[in-house]
Amino acid sequence: MPGTYKDIQEYVKKKYSKAVKTCWIADVKRSHGLTKRQSPNRLTPNSVKYPCPDEHREKIEDALRHFKCI
C-alpha cells in the first residue's frame, strides 16, 4: 500500500536528500485532517513534542501529494 510512513520517508530521502521523522509526518497529516485517532503513546492530548519544522513541511506535503493522500 503506497503512502505509508516508510514510503513517505523514502520518497523525501530520495528526492530531497533529507531524512524526516515519522512524528513530523504525523504532524503534517494531522494538520490536513488525515489522522483518525490519537497515538496511544502521546504524553498530553493537546500538545506535540516534536512538531514538523517549517523547512520540512513542504517536502512532506509534496510526498503526500505524490501518494495522493492530499
Secondary structure, 3 states (H helix, E strand, C coil): CCCCHHHHHHHHHHHHCCCCCHHHHHHHHHHCCCCCCCCCCCCCCCCCCCCCCHHHHHHHHHHHHHCCCC
